[in-house]
Structure formats: C-alpha cells, structure tokens
Amino acid sequence: MKFRKIGSRGLLFPFTDPFPTNVYVIIGHERIYVLDTFLGSESMALVKEGLESEGHEGKPIVVFNSHGDFDHYWGNSAFEGALIIGHEECRTRILAESDEALLVNKERKKGEVVVRAPSLVFENRLSFRESSSVRVQY
C-alpha cells in the first residue's frame, strides 16, 4: 500500500474501497498514535505493514476513535493490547450501536471485526506527554 509521509512524524494511509477515507498515524518517541481504524483487520494489516516498512514496529500503540461511526472503530481489535481512547459519547455510541452496524454494513467488513470500544474515555480534554504517563486535564 502506498502511504504518504506528512511532516517528520505523520503517515497518511489512504483507502478507496469501499469508499474513500484516510487513516492517520503519528509516530511519537515512545508510542504510535493511530487515528481511527477503518473497516477491520485487513485494513489495519496494511497500516501495520507500512509501519514495519518504516521501522516503527515495537512501540506501544494508542488508538484514538474520533467518533462512533462503524468505519472509525471496526479495526480497533487489530491492535492487540493497544490503549483505545475516545470521548465518553463515542464509547456510549459504539456500545449501543455496534451490533446493528455489523448487521447493516456486513458487506463492508475488511477482515475480522471484533468490536472494541474505547477503554479510556474523556469528557473535556485528554493529553499525552512522551516520557511520562497519560495525563487527563479538565
């Protein structure tokens, strides 16, 4: 898969099937941050391959779900052991709507889909500092 480097720390992974979207990755000093995970394990296998080809494997993964549409979280489980974060409303929506989303959109799945909602949620603000632990600010 072709991906594009954005600045010194960003990687943009464009997808066209079944519709156009992008997965954005930020390479931190201690962690890799993945913004949304598209449609399942096959989608994220392409992202993992891109990270590996750039020598970025081995760092802990943090997945950020921007909101609760199915195409933003179906690939979460591809990153086993990853910290998954999202707004509290994102988590609530995923838990409430994921079964129906899997039924209605099953033809859009790309590989295995195991629903994993954010395990770390925030209401107002969340920040990460490299070389320290997660810090929640209100």
N, CA, C and O atoms as CSV, one atom per row, in Angstrom:
chain,resi,resn,atom,element,x,y,z
A,1,MET,N,N,0.833,-1.181,0.000
A,1,MET,CA,C,0.000,0.000,0.000
A,1,MET,C,C,0.874,1.239,0.000
A,1,MET,O,O,1.889,1.305,0.693
A,2,LYS,N,N,0.479,2.183,-0.759
A,2,LYS,CA,C,1.194,3.453,-0.762
A,2,LYS,C,C,0.641,4.334,0.343
A,2,LYS,O,O,-0.571,4.459,0.517
A,3,PHE,N,N,1.548,4.935,1.078
A,3,PHE,CA,C,1.163,5.889,2.108
A,3,PHE,C,C,2.052,7.106,1.940
A,3,PHE,O,O,3.078,7.060,1.261
A,4,ARG,N,N,1.646,8.173,2.559
A,4,ARG,CA,C,2.373,9.430,2.391
A,4,ARG,C,C,2.894,9.913,3.738
A,4,ARG,O,O,2.177,9.896,4.738
A,5,LYS,N,N,4.137,10.337,3.749
A,5,LYS,CA,C,4.700,10.929,4.951
A,5,LYS,C,C,4.223,12.379,5.031
A,5,LYS,O,O,4.245,13.118,4.047
A,6,ILE,N,N,3.798,12.755,6.219
A,6,ILE,CA,C,3.341,14.114,6.474
A,6,ILE,C,C,4.228,14.686,7.571
A,6,ILE,O,O,4.174,14.234,8.715
A,7,GLY,N,N,5.027,15.657,7.235
A,7,GLY,CA,C,5.951,16.223,8.212
A,7,GLY,C,C,6.965,15.187,8.658
A,7,GLY,O,O,7.258,14.241,7.927
A,8,SER,N,N,7.495,15.363,9.847
A,8,SER,CA,C,8.529,14.447,10.341
A,8,SER,C,C,7.964,13.260,11.110
A,8,SER,O,O,8.679,12.286,11.346
A,9,ARG,N,N,6.681,13.322,11.508
A,9,ARG,CA,C,6.142,12.256,12.351
A,9,ARG,C,C,4.835,11.661,11.863
A,9,ARG,O,O,4.317,10.749,12.508
A,10,GLY,N,N,4.281,12.129,10.764
A,10,GLY,CA,C,2.974,11.655,10.337
A,10,GLY,C,C,3.029,10.730,9.139
A,10,GLY,O,O,3.878,10.875,8.260
A,11,LEU,N,N,2.113,9.778,9.117
A,11,LEU,CA,C,1.923,8.886,7.972
A,11,LEU,C,C,0.434,8.878,7.643
A,11,LEU,O,O,-0.405,8.679,8.522
A,12,LEU,N,N,0.116,9.096,6.375
A,12,LEU,CA,C,-1.266,9.109,5.921
A,12,LEU,C,C,-1.504,7.893,5.044
A,12,LEU,O,O,-0.841,7.710,4.024
A,13,PHE,N,N,-2.464,7.056,5.454
A,13,PHE,CA,C,-2.803,5.835,4.734
A,13,PHE,C,C,-4.158,6.042,4.051
A,13,PHE,O,O,-5.190,6.036,4.721
A,14,PRO,N,N,-4.168,6.224,2.729
A,14,PRO,CA,C,-5.438,6.426,2.024
A,14,PRO,C,C,-6.073,5.092,1.625
A,14,PRO,O,O,-5.384,4.158,1.215
A,15,PHE,N,N,-7.379,5.026,1.753
A,15,PHE,CA,C,-8.164,3.860,1.333
A,15,PHE,C,C,-9.227,4.332,0.348
A,15,PHE,O,O,-9.731,5.451,0.452
A,16,THR,N,N,-9.563,3.466,-0.610
A,16,THR,CA,C,-10.601,3.813,-1.581
A,16,THR,C,C,-11.755,2.822,-1.596
A,16,THR,O,O,-12.821,3.132,-2.129
A,17,ASP,N,N,-11.566,1.630,-1.021
A,17,ASP,CA,C,-12.578,0.581,-1.086
A,17,ASP,C,C,-13.115,0.278,0.302
A,17,ASP,O,O,-12.326,-0.040,1.191
A,18,PRO,N,N,-14.386,0.359,0.524
A,18,PRO,CA,C,-15.493,0.584,-0.406
A,18,PRO,C,C,-15.833,2.059,-0.615
A,18,PRO,O,O,-16.720,2.387,-1.402
A,19,PHE,N,N,-15.128,2.950,0.090
A,19,PHE,CA,C,-15.298,4.386,-0.107
A,19,PHE,C,C,-14.008,5.060,0.340
A,19,PHE,O,O,-13.244,4.483,1.114
A,20,PRO,N,N,-13.758,6.274,-0.137
A,20,PRO,CA,C,-12.504,6.947,0.213
A,20,PRO,C,C,-12.471,7.409,1.674
A,20,PRO,O,O,-13.425,7.990,2.192
A,21,THR,N,N,-11.357,7.131,2.298
A,21,THR,CA,C,-11.097,7.623,3.654
A,21,THR,C,C,-9.595,7.573,3.904
A,21,THR,O,O,-8.839,7.041,3.091
A,22,ASN,N,N,-9.173,8.121,5.017
A,22,ASN,CA,C,-7.764,8.105,5.400
A,22,ASN,C,C,-7.627,7.645,6.842
A,22,ASN,O,O,-8.487,7.920,7.679
A,23,VAL,N,N,-6.545,6.948,7.121
A,23,VAL,CA,C,-6.136,6.640,8.489
A,23,VAL,C,C,-4.837,7.403,8.695
A,23,VAL,O,O,-3.906,7.286,7.897
A,24,TYR,N,N,-4.778,8.179,9.760
A,24,TYR,CA,C,-3.601,8.988,10.036
A,24,TYR,C,C,-2.868,8.414,11.237
A,24,TYR,O,O,-3.487,8.028,12.228
A,25,VAL,N,N,-1.554,8.361,11.144
A,25,VAL,CA,C,-0.714,7.809,12.210
A,25,VAL,C,C,0.334,8.857,12.583
A,25,VAL,O,O,0.957,9.472,11.718
A,26,ILE,N,N,0.511,9.043,13.882
A,26,ILE,CA,C,1.564,9.927,14.395
A,26,ILE,C,C,2.597,9.050,15.086
A,26,ILE,O,O,2.264,8.229,15.941
A,27,ILE,N,N,3.843,9.235,14.709
A,27,ILE,CA,C,4.943,8.481,15.299
A,27,ILE,C,C,5.523,9.312,16.444
A,27,ILE,O,O,6.206,10.310,16.215
A,28,GLY,N,N,5.242,8.890,17.673
A,28,GLY,CA,C,5.806,9.565,18.830
A,28,GLY,C,C,7.126,8.924,19.209
A,28,GLY,O,O,7.509,7.893,18.657
A,29,HIS,N,N,7.805,9.528,20.137
A,29,HIS,CA,C,9.076,8.973,20.587
A,29,HIS,C,C,8.876,7.645,21.331
A,29,HIS,O,O,9.703,6.739,21.230
A,30,GLU,N,N,7.777,7.541,22.074
A,30,GLU,CA,C,7.523,6.351,22.880
A,30,GLU,C,C,6.333,5.528,22.420
A,30,GLU,O,O,6.233,4.344,22.743
A,31,ARG,N,N,5.428,6.146,21.665
A,31,ARG,CA,C,4.199,5.481,21.249
A,31,ARG,C,C,3.884,5.803,19.796
A,31,ARG,O,O,4.407,6.757,19.220
A,32,ILE,N,N,3.013,4.979,19.222
A,32,ILE,CA,C,2.460,5.244,17.901
A,32,ILE,C,C,0.970,5.496,18.099
A,32,ILE,O,O,0.274,4.710,18.741
A,33,TYR,N,N,0.492,6.603,17.540
A,33,TYR,CA,C,-0.899,7.006,17.689
A,33,TYR,C,C,-1.617,6.792,16.362
A,33,TYR,O,O,-1.213,7.343,15.337
A,34,VAL,N,N,-2.683,5.992,16.381
A,34,VAL,CA,C,-3.456,5.677,15.185
A,34,VAL,C,C,-4.818,6.339,15.323
A,34,VAL,O,O,-5.556,6.066,16.270
A,35,LEU,N,N,-5.152,7.213,14.374
A,35,LEU,CA,C,-6.439,7.904,14.387
A,35,LEU,C,C,-7.433,7.137,13.537
A,35,LEU,O,O,-7.334,7.107,12.310
A,36,ASP,N,N,-8.395,6.517,14.210
A,36,ASP,CA,C,-9.448,5.711,13.598
A,36,ASP,C,C,-8.863,4.484,12.894
A,36,ASP,O,O,-7.704,4.489,12.478
A,37,THR,N,N,-9.681,3.432,12.767
A,37,THR,CA,C,-9.131,2.146,12.307
A,37,THR,C,C,-9.934,1.507,11.181
A,37,THR,O,O,-9.799,0.308,10.939
A,38,PHE,N,N,-10.740,2.258,10.511
A,38,PHE,CA,C,-11.459,1.878,9.306
A,38,PHE,C,C,-12.263,0.593,9.484
A,38,PHE,O,O,-12.989,0.473,10.471
A,39,LEU,N,N,-12.164,-0.361,8.579
A,39,LEU,CA,C,-13.179,-1.409,8.435
A,39,LEU,C,C,-12.784,-2.813,8.879
A,39,LEU,O,O,-13.482,-3.768,8.535
A,40,GLY,N,N,-11.712,-2.977,9.618
A,40,GLY,CA,C,-11.390,-4.305,10.114
A,40,GLY,C,C,-9.917,-4.629,10.052
A,40,GLY,O,O,-9.079,-3.777,9.756
A,41,SER,N,N,-9.620,-5.898,10.341
A,41,SER,CA,C,-8.228,-6.349,10.464
A,41,SER,C,C,-7.439,-6.229,9.164
A,41,SER,O,O,-6.244,-5.935,9.204
A,42,GLU,N,N,-8.076,-6.449,8.010
A,42,GLU,CA,C,-7.347,-6.317,6.741
A,42,GLU,C,C,-6.911,-4.877,6.490
A,42,GLU,O,O,-5.799,-4.632,6.021
A,43,SER,N,N,-7.774,-3.943,6.799
A,43,SER,CA,C,-7.410,-2.532,6.650
A,43,SER,C,C,-6.198,-2.201,7.512
A,43,SER,O,O,-5.262,-1.543,7.061
A,44,MET,N,N,-6.228,-2.661,8.748
A,44,MET,CA,C,-5.148,-2.333,9.668
A,44,MET,C,C,-3.890,-3.149,9.404
A,44,MET,O,O,-2.801,-2.738,9.805
A,45,ALA,N,N,-4.010,-4.289,8.742
A,45,ALA,CA,C,-2.812,-5.038,8.337
A,45,ALA,C,C,-1.973,-4.187,7.388
A,45,ALA,O,O,-0.744,-4.229,7.433
A,46,LEU,N,N,-2.633,-3.421,6.534
A,46,LEU,CA,C,-1.908,-2.542,5.605
A,46,LEU,C,C,-1.187,-1.428,6.362
A,46,LEU,O,O,-0.071,-1.049,6.007
A,47,VAL,N,N,-1.822,-0.915,7.392
A,47,VAL,CA,C,-1.181,0.112,8.215
A,47,VAL,C,C,0.012,-0.489,8.961
A,47,VAL,O,O,1.084,0.114,9.011
A,48,LYS,N,N,-0.175,-1.672,9.536
A,48,LYS,CA,C,0.921,-2.332,10.245
A,48,LYS,C,C,2.108,-2.598,9.316
A,48,LYS,O,O,3.260,-2.405,9.704
A,49,GLU,N,N,1.823,-3.043,8.088
A,49,GLU,CA,C,2.895,-3.277,7.118
A,49,GLU,C,C,3.644,-1.983,6.810
A,49,GLU,O,O,4.871,-1.979,6.712
A,50,GLY,N,N,2.909,-0.897,6.659
A,50,GLY,CA,C,3.542,0.394,6.406
A,50,GLY,C,C,4.418,0.833,7.561
A,50,GLY,O,O,5.522,1.334,7.351
A,51,LEU,N,N,3.935,0.649,8.780
A,51,LEU,CA,C,4.741,0.992,9.956
A,51,LEU,C,C,6.010,0.156,10.020
A,51,LEU,O,O,7.092,0.661,10.320
A,52,GLU,N,N,5.857,-1.134,9.733
A,52,GLU,CA,C,7.010,-2.032,9.747
A,52,GLU,C,C,8.026,-1.632,8.677
A,52,GLU,O,O,9.231,-1.630,8.929
A,53,SER,N,N,7.541,-1.297,7.493
A,53,SER,CA,C,8.453,-0.924,6.407
A,53,SER,C,C,9.237,0.348,6.720
A,53,SER,O,O,10.311,0.577,6.164
A,54,GLU,N,N,8.695,1.170,7.610
A,54,GLU,CA,C,9.369,2.402,8.026
A,54,GLU,C,C,10.180,2.214,9.302
A,54,GLU,O,O,10.778,3.165,9.806
A,55,GLY,N,N,10.204,0.978,9.832
A,55,GLY,CA,C,10.988,0.696,11.028
A,55,GLY,C,C,10.336,1.152,12.324
A,55,GLY,O,O,11.031,1.443,13.297
A,56,HIS,N,N,9.009,1.218,12.348
A,56,HIS,CA,C,8.294,1.723,13.519
A,56,HIS,C,C,7.576,0.648,14.313
A,56,HIS,O,O,6.713,0.977,15.127
A,57,GLU,N,N,7.892,-0.615,14.112
A,57,GLU,CA,C,7.234,-1.660,14.881
A,57,GLU,C,C,7.831,-1.716,16.286
A,57,GLU,O,O,8.955,-1.271,16.516
A,58,GLY,N,N,7.062,-2.266,17.214
A,58,GLY,CA,C,7.562,-2.485,18.564
A,58,GLY,C,C,7.147,-1.451,19.588
A,58,GLY,O,O,7.184,-1.738,20.784
A,59,LYS,N,N,6.753,-0.261,19.170
A,59,LYS,CA,C,6.294,0.736,20.134
A,59,LYS,C,C,4.845,0.444,20.520
A,59,LYS,O,O,4.091,-0.114,19.724
A,60,PRO,N,N,4.458,0.815,21.729
A,60,PRO,CA,C,3.047,0.666,22.111
A,60,PRO,C,C,2.151,1.488,21.186
A,60,PRO,O,O,2.518,2.575,20.740
A,61,ILE,N,N,0.974,0.943,20.911
A,61,ILE,CA,C,0.007,1.607,20.037
A,61,ILE,C,C,-1.087,2.243,20.893
A,61,ILE,O,O,-1.596,1.633,21.833
A,62,VAL,N,N,-1.428,3.458,20.552
A,62,VAL,CA,C,-2.577,4.143,21.130
A,62,VAL,C,C,-3.520,4.424,19.969
A,62,VAL,O,O,-3.149,5.099,19.010
A,63,VAL,N,N,-4.740,3.905,20.058
A,63,VAL,CA,C,-5.763,4.148,19.041
A,63,VAL,C,C,-6.688,5.226,19.568
A,63,VAL,O,O,-7.149,5.163,20.708
A,64,PHE,N,N,-6.958,6.223,18.725
A,64,PHE,CA,C,-7.914,7.266,19.070
A,64,PHE,C,C,-9.098,7.167,18.124
A,64,PHE,O,O,-8.939,7.298,16.910
A,65,ASN,N,N,-10.284,6.937,18.672
A,65,ASN,CA,C,-11.506,6.924,17.870
A,65,ASN,C,C,-12.127,8.313,17.932
A,65,ASN,O,O,-12.522,8.783,18.999
A,66,SER,N,N,-12.207,8.964,16.774
A,66,SER,CA,C,-12.708,10.337,16.738
A,66,SER,C,C,-14.209,10.408,17.005
A,66,SER,O,O,-14.698,11.400,17.544
A,67,HIS,N,N,-14.940,9.358,16.628
A,67,HIS,CA,C,-16.373,9.286,16.918
A,67,HIS,C,C,-16.847,7.854,16.676
A,67,HIS,O,O,-16.050,6.982,16.332
A,68,GLY,N,N,-18.153,7.615,16.857
A,68,GLY,CA,C,-18.668,6.262,16.907
A,68,GLY,C,C,-19.234,5.685,15.620
A,68,GLY,O,O,-20.006,4.728,15.686
A,69,ASP,N,N,-18.889,6.220,14.450
A,69,ASP,CA,C,-19.299,5.570,13.201
A,69,ASP,C,C,-18.499,4.283,13.023
A,69,ASP,O,O,-17.313,4.238,13.348
A,70,PHE,N,N,-19.148,3.235,12.506
A,70,PHE,CA,C,-18.528,1.915,12.401
A,70,PHE,C,C,-17.189,1.934,11.665
A,70,PHE,O,O,-16.282,1.180,12.019
A,71,ASP,N,N,-17.055,2.773,10.663
A,71,ASP,CA,C,-15.820,2.801,9.871
A,71,ASP,C,C,-14.682,3.512,10.594
A,71,ASP,O,O,-13.608,3.703,10.024
A,72,HIS,N,N,-14.908,3.899,11.825
A,72,HIS,CA,C,-13.860,4.529,12.620
A,72,HIS,C,C,-13.351,3.620,13.727
A,72,HIS,O,O,-12.355,3.941,14.376
A,73,TYR,N,N,-14.030,2.463,13.962
A,73,TYR,CA,C,-13.586,1.600,15.064
A,73,TYR,C,C,-13.542,0.109,14.732
A,73,TYR,O,O,-13.084,-0.673,15.566
A,74,TRP,N,N,-13.988,-0.310,13.577
A,74,TRP,CA,C,-14.009,-1.744,13.285
A,74,TRP,C,C,-12.617,-2.381,13.288
A,74,TRP,O,O,-12.510,-3.587,13.508
A,75,GLY,N,N,-11.576,-1.634,13.059
A,75,GLY,CA,C,-10.233,-2.197,13.060
A,75,GLY,C,C,-9.515,-2.115,14.395
A,75,GLY,O,O,-8.350,-2.501,14.489
A,76,ASN,N,N,-10.186,-1.619,15.433
A,76,ASN,CA,C,-9.534,-1.471,16.741
A,76,ASN,C,C,-8.885,-2.760,17.235
A,76,ASN,O,O,-7.774,-2.735,17.763
A,77,SER,N,N,-9.572,-3.876,17.067
A,77,SER,CA,C,-9.064,-5.129,17.631
A,77,SER,C,C,-7.827,-5.650,16.901
A,77,SER,O,O,-7.183,-6.585,17.376
A,78,ALA,N,N,-7.489,-5.067,15.767
A,78,ALA,CA,C,-6.274,-5.478,15.053
A,78,ALA,C,C,-5.016,-5.112,15.830
A,78,ALA,O,O,-3.942,-5.659,15.579
A,79,PHE,N,N,-5.151,-4.192,16.768
A,79,PHE,CA,C,-4.015,-3.765,17.583
A,79,PHE,C,C,-4.172,-4.340,18.984
A,79,PHE,O,O,-4.579,-3.653,19.921
A,80,GLU,N,N,-3.837,-5.618,19.095
A,80,GLU,CA,C,-3.976,-6.312,20.372
A,80,GLU,C,C,-3.131,-5.623,21.440
A,80,GLU,O,O,-1.959,-5.318,21.219
A,81,GLY,N,N,-3.734,-5.386,22.584
A,81,GLY,CA,C,-3.031,-4.754,23.692
A,81,GLY,C,C,-2.959,-3.245,23.603
A,81,GLY,O,O,-2.410,-2.603,24.499
A,82,ALA,N,N,-3.499,-2.660,22.545
A,82,ALA,CA,C,-3.440,-1.206,22.386
A,82,ALA,C,C,-4.371,-0.522,23.372
A,82,ALA,O,O,-5.421,-1.052,23.734
A,83,LEU,N,N,-3.968,0.652,23.794
A,83,LEU,CA,C,-4.846,1.525,24.550
A,83,LEU,C,C,-5.767,2.189,23.530
A,83,LEU,O,O,-5.295,2.789,22.565
A,84,ILE,N,N,-7.067,2.084,23.739
A,84,ILE,CA,C,-8.037,2.700,22.832
A,84,ILE,C,C,-8.732,3.811,23.587
A,84,ILE,O,O,-9.302,3.592,24.656
A,85,ILE,N,N,-8.679,5.015,23.020
A,85,ILE,CA,C,-9.271,6.165,23.678
A,85,ILE,C,C,-10.331,6.802,22.798
A,85,ILE,O,O,-10.313,6.664,21.575
A,86,GLY,N,N,-11.237,7.489,23.430
A,86,GLY,CA,C,-12.276,8.219,22.723
A,86,GLY,C,C,-13.101,9.007,23.718
A,86,GLY,O,O,-13.043,8.768,24.924
A,87,HIS,N,N,-13.852,9.929,23.208
A,87,HIS,CA,C,-14.753,10.703,24.049
A,87,HIS,C,C,-15.778,9.756,24.672
A,87,HIS,O,O,-16.094,8.718,24.090
A,88,GLU,N,N,-16.290,10.098,25.829
A,88,GLU,CA,C,-17.260,9.224,26.503
A,88,GLU,C,C,-18.493,8.977,25.625
A,88,GLU,O,O,-19.068,7.889,25.678
A,89,GLU,N,N,-18.910,9.958,24.823
A,89,GLU,CA,C,-20.057,9.764,23.928
A,89,GLU,C,C,-19.728,8.792,22.799
A,89,GLU,O,O,-20.607,8.074,22.323
A,90,CYS,N,N,-18.478,8.765,22.372
A,90,CYS,CA,C,-18.042,7.804,21.352
A,90,CYS,C,C,-18.199,6.387,21.897
A,90,CYS,O,O,-18.768,5.522,21.231
A,91,ARG,N,N,-17.701,6.153,23.089
A,91,ARG,CA,C,-17.820,4.820,23.699
A,91,ARG,C,C,-19.285,4.416,23.865
A,91,ARG,O,O,-19.664,3.294,23.529
A,92,THR,N,N,-20.093,5.316,24.375
A,92,THR,CA,C,-21.513,5.032,24.575
A,92,THR,C,C,-22.176,4.655,23.258
A,92,THR,O,O,-22.950,3.700,23.200
A,93,ARG,N,N,-21.877,5.396,22.211
A,93,ARG,CA,C,-22.482,5.127,20.903
A,93,ARG,C,C,-22.021,3.787,20.332
A,93,ARG,O,O,-22.829,3.029,19.795
A,94,ILE,N,N,-20.738,3.495,20.445
A,94,ILE,CA,C,-20.220,2.215,19.942
A,94,ILE,C,C,-20.923,1.058,20.648
A,94,ILE,O,O,-21.375,0.115,19.998
A,95,LEU,N,N,-21.015,1.126,21.963
A,95,LEU,CA,C,-21.645,0.043,22.713
A,95,LEU,C,C,-23.130,-0.096,22.377
A,95,LEU,O,O,-23.665,-1.204,22.370
A,96,ALA,N,N,-23.785,1.011,22.102
A,96,ALA,CA,C,-25.219,0.975,21.810
A,96,ALA,C,C,-25.526,0.544,20.375
A,96,ALA,O,O,-26.548,-0.099,20.135
A,97,GLU,N,N,-24.658,0.888,19.418
A,97,GLU,CA,C,-24.989,0.715,18.002
A,97,GLU,C,C,-24.174,-0.340,17.260
A,97,GLU,O,O,-24.456,-0.608,16.092
A,98,SER,N,N,-23.185,-0.941,17.889
A,98,SER,CA,C,-22.257,-1.808,17.149
A,98,SER,C,C,-22.914,-3.065,16.591
A,98,SER,O,O,-22.591,-3.470,15.474
A,99,ASP,N,N,-23.816,-3.687,17.321
A,99,ASP,CA,C,-24.473,-4.897,16.808
A,99,ASP,C,C,-25.261,-4.590,15.537
A,99,ASP,O,O,-25.172,-5.326,14.554
A,100,GLU,N,N,-26.022,-3.518,15.558
A,100,GLU,CA,C,-26.798,-3.134,14.375
A,100,GLU,C,C,-25.879,-2.739,13.226
A,100,GLU,O,O,-26.137,-3.095,12.076
A,101,ALA,N,N,-24.812,-2.009,13.525
A,101,ALA,CA,C,-23.869,-1.596,12.481
A,101,ALA,C,C,-23.242,-2.810,11.790
A,101,ALA,O,O,-23.048,-2.802,10.574
A,102,LEU,N,N,-22.925,-3.851,12.564
A,102,LEU,CA,C,-22.356,-5.069,11.982
A,102,LEU,C,C,-23.357,-5.762,11.055
A,102,LEU,O,O,-22.971,-6.299,10.016
A,103,LEU,N,N,-24.619,-5.752,11.419
A,103,LEU,CA,C,-25.648,-6.381,10.571
A,103,LEU,C,C,-25.899,-5.572,9.298
A,103,LEU,O,O,-25.924,-6.124,8.199
A,104,VAL,N,N,-26.081,-4.287,9.453
A,104,VAL,CA,C,-26.453,-3.431,8.322
A,104,VAL,C,C,-25.296,-3.251,7.337
A,104,VAL,O,O,-25.526,-3.115,6.136
A,105,ASN,N,N,-24.065,-3.249,7.830
A,105,ASN,CA,C,-22.905,-2.943,6.991
A,105,ASN,C,C,-21.954,-4.118,6.802
A,105,ASN,O,O,-20.785,-3.915,6.474
A,106,LYS,N,N,-22.436,-5.349,7.005
A,106,LYS,CA,C,-21.557,-6.516,6.988
A,106,LYS,C,C,-20.785,-6.671,5.684
A,106,LYS,O,O,-19.678,-7.210,5.694
A,107,GLU,N,N,-21.335,-6.215,4.565
A,107,GLU,CA,C,-20.632,-6.337,3.280
A,107,GLU,C,C,-19.433,-5.394,3.181
A,107,GLU,O,O,-18.624,-5.521,2.261
A,108,ARG,N,N,-19.311,-4.462,4.107
A,108,ARG,CA,C,-18.189,-3.520,4.094
A,108,ARG,C,C,-17.021,-3.978,4.962
A,108,ARG,O,O,-15.965,-3.345,4.960
A,109,LYS,N,N,-17.198,-5.061,5.698
A,109,LYS,CA,C,-16.125,-5.555,6.553
A,109,LYS,C,C,-14.896,-5.909,5.724
A,109,LYS,O,O,-14.997,-6.481,4.639
A,110,LYS,N,N,-13.744,-5.555,6.261
A,110,LYS,CA,C,-12.462,-5.901,5.656
A,110,LYS,C,C,-11.688,-6.738,6.667
A,110,LYS,O,O,-10.923,-6.219,7.480
A,111,GLY,N,N,-11.910,-8.051,6.593
A,111,GLY,CA,C,-11.269,-8.950,7.544
A,111,GLY,C,C,-12.113,-9.110,8.792
A,111,GLY,O,O,-13.316,-8.851,8.792
A,112,GLU,N,N,-11.455,-9.542,9.850
A,112,GLU,CA,C,-12.146,-9.797,11.110
A,112,GLU,C,C,-12.525,-8.483,11.786
A,112,GLU,O,O,-11.759,-7.519,11.778
A,113,VAL,N,N,-13.709,-8.466,12.363
A,113,VAL,CA,C,-14.162,-7.323,13.153
A,113,VAL,C,C,-14.611,-7.837,14.512
A,113,VAL,O,O,-15.596,-8.568,14.620
A,114,VAL,N,N,-13.887,-7.451,15.529
A,114,VAL,CA,C,-14.273,-7.699,16.911
A,114,VAL,C,C,-14.404,-6.320,17.534
A,114,VAL,O,O,-13.429,-5.572,17.601
A,115,VAL,N,N,-15.583,-5.986,17.982
A,115,VAL,CA,C,-15.826,-4.640,18.485
A,115,VAL,C,C,-15.064,-4.422,19.794
A,115,VAL,O,O,-15.241,-5.149,20.772
A,116,ARG,N,N,-14.225,-3.411,19.774
A,116,ARG,CA,C,-13.510,-2.960,20.975
A,116,ARG,C,C,-13.732,-1.467,21.100
A,116,ARG,O,O,-13.175,-0.676,20.339
A,117,ALA,N,N,-14.539,-1.098,22.054
A,117,ALA,CA,C,-14.815,0.311,22.321
A,117,ALA,C,C,-13.658,0.909,23.124
A,117,ALA,O,O,-12.866,0.174,23.714
A,118,PRO,N,N,-13.562,2.229,23.148
A,118,PRO,CA,C,-12.504,2.854,23.956
A,118,PRO,C,C,-12.564,2.406,25.413
A,118,PRO,O,O,-13.633,2.342,26.021
A,119,SER,N,N,-11.395,2.101,25.952
A,119,SER,CA,C,-11.297,1.725,27.359
A,119,SER,C,C,-10.901,2.922,28.221
A,119,SER,O,O,-11.089,2.910,29.438
A,120,LEU,N,N,-10.362,3.934,27.594
A,120,LEU,CA,C,-10.044,5.192,28.279
A,120,LEU,C,C,-10.887,6.270,27.614
A,120,LEU,O,O,-10.738,6.545,26.423
A,121,VAL,N,N,-11.768,6.874,28.394
A,121,VAL,CA,C,-12.640,7.906,27.850
A,121,VAL,C,C,-12.382,9.227,28.567
A,121,VAL,O,O,-11.852,9.267,29.677
A,122,PHE,N,N,-12.771,10.289,27.902
A,122,PHE,CA,C,-12.630,11.617,28.485
A,122,PHE,C,C,-13.889,12.413,28.182
A,122,PHE,O,O,-14.652,12.091,27.271
A,123,GLU,N,N,-14.081,13.452,28.966
A,123,GLU,CA,C,-15.235,14.317,28.756
A,123,GLU,C,C,-14.830,15.615,28.089
A,123,GLU,O,O,-15.491,16.061,27.151
A,124,ASN,N,N,-13.748,16.232,28.559
A,124,ASN,CA,C,-13.348,17.539,28.046
A,124,ASN,C,C,-12.015,17.534,27.321
A,124,ASN,O,O,-11.890,18.088,26.229
A,125,ARG,N,N,-11.022,16.910,27.930
A,125,ARG,CA,C,-9.676,17.003,27.367
A,125,ARG,C,C,-8.835,15.830,27.829
A,125,ARG,O,O,-8.980,15.333,28.946
A,126,LEU,N,N,-7.951,15.399,26.939
A,126,LEU,CA,C,-7.004,14.335,27.259
A,126,LEU,C,C,-5.696,14.696,26.579
A,126,LEU,O,O,-5.692,15.118,25.422
A,127,SER,N,N,-4.596,14.537,27.279
A,127,SER,CA,C,-3.313,14.826,26.649
A,127,SER,C,C,-2.311,13.738,26.994
A,127,SER,O,O,-2.419,13.074,28.025
A,128,PHE,N,N,-1.339,13.570,26.114
A,128,PHE,CA,C,-0.253,12.630,26.317
A,128,PHE,C,C,1.037,13.414,26.358
A,128,PHE,O,O,1.225,14.383,25.622
A,129,ARG,N,N,1.909,12.981,27.222
A,129,ARG,CA,C,3.259,13.530,27.240
A,129,ARG,C,C,4.214,12.375,27.026
A,129,ARG,O,O,4.142,11.368,27.730
A,130,GLU,N,N,5.079,12.509,26.089
A,130,GLU,CA,C,6.104,11.492,25.914
A,130,GLU,C,C,7.019,11.542,27.140
A,130,GLU,O,O,7.239,12.611,27.709
A,131,SER,N,N,7.542,10.402,27.538
A,131,SER,CA,C,8.398,10.241,28.717
A,131,SER,C,C,7.634,10.380,30.028
A,131,SER,O,O,8.237,10.589,31.080
A,132,SER,N,N,6.324,10.266,29.969
A,132,SER,CA,C,5.539,10.238,31.201
A,132,SER,C,C,4.248,9.486,30.935
A,132,SER,O,O,4.001,9.041,29.814
A,133,SER,N,N,3.452,9.348,31.933
A,133,SER,CA,C,2.210,8.596,31.791
A,133,SER,C,C,1.090,9.469,31.230
A,133,SER,O,O,1.253,10.674,31.038
A,134,VAL,N,N,-0.022,8.844,30.980
A,134,VAL,CA,C,-1.192,9.561,30.483
A,134,VAL,C,C,-1.608,10.577,31.538
A,134,VAL,O,O,-1.618,10.286,32.734
A,135,ARG,N,N,-1.944,11.752,31.081
A,135,ARG,CA,C,-2.391,12.793,31.985
A,135,ARG,C,C,-3.716,13.339,31.470
A,135,ARG,O,O,-3.804,13.779,30.324
A,136,VAL,N,N,-4.720,13.312,32.289
A,136,VAL,CA,C,-6.020,13.837,31.912
A,136,VAL,C,C,-6.138,15.235,32.482
A,136,VAL,O,O,-5.891,15.458,33.667
A,137,GLN,N,N,-6.516,16.175,31.632
A,137,GLN,CA,C,-6.719,17.557,32.077
A,137,GLN,C,C,-8.189,17.901,31.960
A,137,GLN,O,O,-8.855,17.496,31.007
A,138,TYR,N,N,-8.692,18.644,32.922
A,138,TYR,CA,C,-10.086,19.096,32.895
A,138,TYR,C,C,-10.142,20.589,32.803
A,138,TYR,O,O,-11.229,21.166,32.769
